[in-house]
Amino acid sequence: MDSATSERLGGQTVELLQAMIQNECVNDGTPESGQEIRNADTLRSLLEGSGLDVQQWEPTPGRASIVSRIEGSDPNAPSLCLMGHTDVVPVNPDGWSNDPFGGELIDGEVWGRGAVDMLNITSSMAVAFRHLADTGFQPKGDLIFFGVADEESGSAHGARWFADNEPDAIRADFVLTENGGLHSSGDGQHSVGMVVAEKGVAWRRLRLRGTPGHGSRPYAADNALIKAAAVVQRIADYSPTPAFHEMWGQQVQTLAVDDELKAALLNPDTVDATIKSLPDHAASHLWSCCHTTFSPNLVSSDLPMKTNVIPDQVDINVDIRTMPGDDAEAVQAHLDTALGDLADQVEVEIIMNDQASISRTDTPLWSSLQKAVGNHFPHADIRGQMIVGFTDARIFREMGATAYGAGLFNPELSLSKFGTMFHGNDERIDTESLRLTTQLWVDVARDLLG
């Protein structure tokens, strides 16, 4: 692709990203939130402008997802799906320097909720997909664009619904989605990370029961909220043993640290103390990469609560992210250990229970990604990584696909800066990263399917 075309496509991605941010498709976890139909309509308008057929599903009112397809010439050739979600998480504007839904272009960066997670990727995929259609691309296998709702709250109104109800609409041999593409230097090499694995998600609701009473008589009361406070503290204090998976060694070797620190991180007896000695942003990420984690994030009740009434029921929602091999029984064992003698007072409800997943790298798609990265950074190798969050890639892996989180960002964008903007304040992405990532999808599709 010549530089003028690359710049033009990058500019289109900027404009589309701005529009998608401004659509404010905020998913707070309730069925009526998200309203991704706004972003679905924006994407549909872009793609239909090139004559592409766009199908839309709306399993829940307002929770629309779209699929478009460039048919392959060989039914036996592998297919590729470019998948991006269209929802974003809630935001507190008070913590932002600029309007989180303004989509403003400031000093070469697009600002707004979703600029990093993951409307940047979704918009670049849509622009690349349309460019391939505009230029008459004739793939051997199908090329699919999937703009999907509800990734941010578990996928029940999006990818999970498709897997259960319309699997053939999205089925593909290979899938690209969020969130690889960051550069690192370590072990004497320049590498670009691509996500090949992700931790499992095991959300749990813990219910504590008590006896209602008048708030003016708290002595010896059976207060469910006080029990819940003790449970929260025990979960916060719980520190499971480290678990080294097959990606851990490779990840440590890419770190720009000395050999002594690397050795300490690879030793089960010293890894915890070593991580705790690192700066907070690095420690938080590395800890999550080698431990099952527990974050109590929500306290609520199905029953009315009032200041002068001792509560008799309180729920705690805990975000648990599991290591490879952790199943539901392992999660319960963790909780029992953390809670100790309080365990028999807690009712545990499973909200989500998707296990960790991984895709192989000895594939044609991996080779195509390496070639596409090499077009811009000839001395860079791509390296597989495991992320600590979940994406819709896990659902495609369950369906038998090879799925990677990919992208290609500006080398000046650091992992620490990128990580703090996920679900954080002042989320933004630079235009060079948008240009590079848009071209990545074009190059990969042409190499893999051409």
QUIGIKA-V514916 format. One record per pair of residues at least 4 apart in sequence whose C-alpha atoms are under 6 Angstrom apart, sorted by the first residue. I is the first residue (numbers start at 0). GAP is how many residues later the second one is. Records with the same first field share a line. If there is no record, write none. Layout:
I: GAP, GAP
This chain:
9: 424, 425
12: 4, 110, 111
15: 107
16: 106
17: 85
19: 19
20: 80, 82
21: 79, 80, 81
24: 9, 10, 11, 62, 63
25: 8, 61, 62, 63, 64
26: 6, 7, 61, 62
28: 124
33: 53
34: 27, 28
35: 27, 28, 113
36: 4, 25, 26, 27
39: 4
43: 4
46: 5, 83
47: 4
52: 15
53: 13, 14
54: 11, 12
55: 9, 10
56: 7, 8
57: 5, 6
64: 82, 83, 84
65: 80, 81
66: 78, 79
67: 76, 77
68: 74, 75
69: 72, 73
70: 71
71: 67, 68, 69, 70
72: 67
73: 66, 67
76: 63, 64
77: 63, 95
78: 62, 63, 64, 93, 94
79: 63, 92, 94, 95
80: 62, 63, 64, 91, 94
81: 63, 94
82: 63, 94
83: 38, 63, 93
84: 62, 63, 64
85: 62, 63
86: 62
87: 26
94: 330
95: 329, 330
99: 12, 13
100: 11
102: 8, 9
103: 6, 7
104: 4, 5
107: 322, 323
108: 320, 321, 322
109: 318, 319
110: 316, 317
111: 315, 316
112: 314
113: 4, 5
114: 4, 5, 312, 313, 314
115: 4
118: 4
123: 314
124: 4
127: 310, 314
131: 5
132: 4
138: 310, 311
139: 309
140: 308
147: 10
148: 9
149: 5, 7, 8
150: 4
154: 4, 5
155: 4, 5
156: 4
160: 4
161: 4, 5
162: 4
166: 4
172: 228
173: 227, 228, 229
174: 228
175: 227, 228, 229
176: 228
177: 227, 228
178: 226, 227
179: 13, 14, 15, 225, 226, 227
180: 11, 12, 13, 225, 226, 227, 228
181: 10, 11, 227
182: 8, 9, 228
183: 7
184: 4, 5
185: 68, 69, 70
186: 67
189: 190
190: 189, 190, 191
191: 190
192: 189, 190, 191
193: 189, 190, 191, 211, 212
194: 189, 190, 191, 209, 210
195: 162, 163, 188, 189, 208
196: 160, 161, 189
197: 158, 159, 188, 189, 190
198: 123, 124, 157, 189
199: 121, 122, 154, 155, 156
200: 119, 120, 152, 153
201: 118, 150, 151
202: 115, 116, 117, 148, 149
203: 113, 114, 145, 146, 147
204: 111, 112, 143, 144
205: 109, 110, 141, 142
206: 107, 108, 139, 140
207: 16, 105, 106, 138
208: 15, 103, 104
209: 12, 13, 14, 102
210: 11, 101
211: 98, 99, 100
212: 96, 97
213: 95, 96
214: 93, 94, 95
222: 87, 88
223: 87, 88, 89, 90
233: 105
234: 103
237: 100
241: 48, 49
242: 47, 48
243: 4, 46
263: 6, 7
264: 6
266: 4
274: 8
277: 5
278: 4
279: 4
282: 4
291: 29, 30, 31
292: 27, 28
293: 25, 26
294: 23, 24
295: 21, 22
296: 21
297: 18, 19
298: 16, 17
299: 14, 15
300: 13, 14
321: 4
323: 32
325: 4
334: 4
335: 4, 7
338: 4
358: 43
360: 5
367: 76, 79, 80
368: 75
371: 68, 71, 72
372: 4
373: 4
392: 10
395: 5
396: 4
406: 30
407: 28, 29
408: 24
409: 23
414: 4
420: 6
443: 4
444: 4
445: 4
